């Protein structure tokens, strides 16, 4: 889970829904029970931790979001909704579809980008796991849609970063392919060329003329195929980003049950604390992820950190179940005035499920 958004690949069937039906579908999905949403998430326990938040193509919200942004729906956005949620403060959320292609039109990456705006104006990125943490209220309040340039600018910046990451990875892959192809074509060319030289040396009374012509034709064909394939590789190296599409606007309102914090508020404190205890490679996770921070000991032993301000925190049973794959290395850090005042190993507090 070091970084969100590495892949959202799924075979999507064509859909033709009216705007009203799409709104109804979103309402049904947001009102789905927490257990229904978690049932999907628990299937990911077999995956390495860093893949938990990437394998999301089977989840109905992601499928719905992608389906609703196919070509025939490119210019349509959802209505804005207000939802009760365990956040420490009101949070405006915008969801964007990010689609990356190569120069051949092949889709390389299709992700959903969750951005939140805090009351102080700060823009943060939310981990997809926020969808699995709490029940949504059955009744959704519909609000007027708004155009927020701050959101749009932040989404473009984040999407550009994703594009650059995909581009770097794609370039490395295609360079390997290019080297392999050049080597393969050279081998083919050299083999045919050696035969040509042999036929020319043994050509008595032009007996090998047909074979010589055949070898010359093969050399031309190899060179043409090599040129076409390398040009294709160059086009595949190009990475393009489709126009961003905002597909949802949500207003998350505190329901009084918040037990998570915004990791960015405590990044400096966590980094100093981990360094003081000999742990390094500290990584911050997107807000409302499975955990808030990750670090490692000198021997590579991982530590997954959940930050809270509540010293009497009792983690919900469903959340403990989601943590089972990493529970032996998961810790709760209790913070007070930007200081870690207590740490508790999650495995010592929970009954294994």
N, C-alpha and C positions, 0 to 999 in steps of 0.2 A: 504494500500500500504506500510505498515511498512517494509516489506521484500518481496523482489520479490520471486517468485518461491515457491509456495506452491503446485499447481497441474496443469497438462496439460493432461487431460484424454479425449479421443475421440475415437469413433469407426472408425478405419482406414481401408479402402478397399485396397486390394492388387493392386499394380501397377507394371508394367513392362515397364519402359521407357528407351530409349537409352540415353547415355551421352549427345548427341547433343540435344535431345528433352528436357532433364532436364534443360540444359542451356537456351534454348529458353523459357521455362516456367518461370524460374527465371527472365529473362529479361522482360517478359510480366508483371510479378507481380511487379517488382520494378518500372516499368513504369506506373502502375495503377494510376489513378487519386487520389489525396488526398481525395476528397470527397468519393470515393469508400472505401478507408481505414477508414475514419472517420465514415462512415455510420455504420460500425460494432462497432466502439468504443462507439458511443453514445448509443447503446443498453445496455451498462453496467451502465448507469446512475441510473438504478433501484437498483444497488448493493451498499452495504456499501462501504465506500471509500477504506478500506483496501483490498477489493476484486477486485477493478477496474483492476489491472494489473495481476490478476491470472486467470480470466475467459477468456481465449484466445483460447480455443480449436477450435472455429469455424472460426477463421481467416485463410484465404487462405495461408498466408506465413507460419504459424505454421503447418497447415495441410501438406503443401508441404514439409516443412523441415522434418517433422516426416516420411512422406511417403518415402522420398528419402533416409532415413537411415534404412529402413527395412533390413532384413538379406541379401537379394540378392544384396544390395547396400552398405553394410557396409564399403567397402574399396574405395568408390568413393567420391570425394569432388568436390565442384563447382569450376568453374573458378573464379579467383580474378577480381573484378570490381572496377572501380573508379566512384564515385557518387558525384555530387554537392549537398551540404547540408548546412543548416544554423548553422555551428559549428564555434566557435570562433578561432579555430586553426585546422590544419589537424589532422585527427584521423583515425588510422588503427583499423578496427573492425574484430574480428573473432567470428563466431557463432558456438557453440558446442551443441550437443545433450547430455543431461544428463538423464540416465535411471536407476532407482533404483528398485530392486526386493527383494522379501523375499526368504527364503530358499526353498519355494515350487515352485519358478519360477513366482509367481504372481507379476505383475508390480504394484509398489506402487506409483511411481512418474516418470513423463516424462516431462522434461522441456527443454527449450532452454536457453542457457547461452550466453549473449551478453557481450563480453569483448572488451574494447577499449584501445589502446596504444597511449599516447600523445607523442609529439615530444621530451619531456624530459625523455621518457622511462617509465613514470608512467603508471601502468595498472589500469583501472577503470572498473566498471561494469555499463552497460547501462540498463535503464529500457525499457521494451518492447514498451512503449509509444513513443519512438523515431521514430518508424515506422509510427506514425500517425501525425507527426508534420509538415511535409513539402512535397511538390511535389518532386518526384525524376525526374531527367533529363530524357528526352525521349531516348537519346542516351547514352549507357553505354560503357565506355572505358574498354576493356579487358586488363588485366595485367597478367604478368607471375605469376604463383602460387609460394608461398614461404613457407618454413618450419621455423616457429619461435618458438624456444624452450622456450622463455620467456612466450609467450602466452600459450603454452602447460602446463608449470609449474603452471601458474596462474589459468588456467582452472581446473587442477587437484586439486589444493588447494580449490578452490571454490566448486567444485563438492563434495569433501570430506566433506566440511562443510554441504552441503545439505544432504549428506548421514547421517551424524551424527544427524542432525535435524530430518530427517525421522525416523532414528533408535530410537531416544529418544521417539518420538511420538508413534511409533509402539510398543515399549516395554511397554509403559503405557497402550495402548489399549489391548495388549495381556495379560498383567497381570490381567486386569479386567476380561477378558474372562476366563482366567485360574481359577481365584477365583470363578467365577460363575459356571464353569463346575465342579470344585471340590465340591462345595456345592451341586450342582444338583446330581452328582453321589453319594455323601455321603447320600443324602436324599433317593435316590433310593435303595442304599445298605441297609440302616437302615430299610427301610420299608420291604424289602424282608427278611432281617435277623430276624426281629420281627415275621414275619409270620412263618419262619422256627422254631424258638423257640417254638411258639405256637403249631405247628403241632407235634413237638417232645414231648412236654409235654402231648398232648392229644393222643399220639400214643398208642393205645391199640391193642394188637395182630397184630402190624404192619399194621394196616388199613391205616395209613397215609404215608406209605412208598413211594408211587408214588408221593405224594405231597412234601414230604421231598426231594426226589431226584430232583424234579422239581425246588424247591427253591435253592438247592445247585447248580444246573446248571445255574440258573439265577444269583446267586452270582458270579459264575465264569465268566459268560458273561458280567456282569456289570464291573467287574474288568478288563477284557480284553479290553472292549470298552473305559473304563476310561484311560487305559494305552496308547492305540492307539491315542486317542484324545489329551492327554497331550503331547505325542511325536510330534504330528502334530503342536500343539501350539508352542513348542520349536523350530521347524523348521521355523515356521512363524515369530518367534521373530528375526531370523537371517536376517540381511539386507545386501544386496550385491549391488555393483555398476557395471554396465556393462562398458566395455571400452569406453572412451569418443570418440565421433566421431565429427570431425570438418566438418561442412556442408556448411560453406560460409566464404569467405574472401572479405572484402569491404574496400575501401579507401575513407573516407569522406573528401571532399575538401571544404573549406569555400566558400560560394556563396555571401558573403558580407551582408547577412541579419540576422546575428546571434543576438539574443536577450537573449539567455539563457547563463548561466555560468556553470562551473563545481562545483557542491556543495562542494566538498572536499576542494576547495581553500578557502572557507569562513566558514568552520565548526566552528572553534574556535571563530570567530567574532560573529557568530549567537548564539552560546551557551552562550557567555558572555552577549550579548544583551538581550536574553530571560531571563536569570537569573536575570539581573538587573531590569527587569520589572515584576518579580514574576511569570514567567512561567517556567515550568519544563518539564521533560520527552521529551527532545528534541531528535528528530530522524532525521538522514540524509537519504534522498532518493537517489536511484541510479540516475546517470546522465541522464538528459533529460526525467525525469519522469513527471507526471502531475504537480507536485510541487517539490520543492527542499528540504524543511524541514517541520517538523511537531512538534508542541509543545502543551502544555496544561496549562490552568490556574488551580488554586487550586481547583476550582469547577468542573473540568473535561471539561470545554469548550475548544474545539479544535482550533488550529490556523494552517492554511496551508500557507506556505511561498514560494513565488517565488522570486528569487534573480536576480537582473540585475544591470548592470553598466550604463544603459541608463536612465537618469532621465526624459527623454521625451518619454519613452516607451509607445507605444499604442499596446495593445495586439490584435493579429489577431482575427477577429470575430469567426472563427472556434474554436480557442483555448478557447474563452470565453464560447462558447457553451459546450465544454467539461468540463468546470469548474462549470457549473450550479449546479451540485449536492452539491458543497461545497462552492459556491460563497459567502455566508454570513460569512464565516470564513476564506476566502482567502485574503492574503495581499501581496503586492509587496514591497520588501525591496530594496532600491537603495543603492548600496555600492560604496565607493570611498576610495581607499588606505586602504582596509581591515576594514573600518568603515561603519556602517549603518548610512547614512546621512538623510534618509527619508523613511517613510513607508506610504503606501496608501492602503486603503481597496478596493479590486477589485470591490466589489458590488457598491461602490460609483462612480466608473468610467464607468461602463457598463450599457447598456440598457438590461434589462432582455429579454431573448429569449424564 
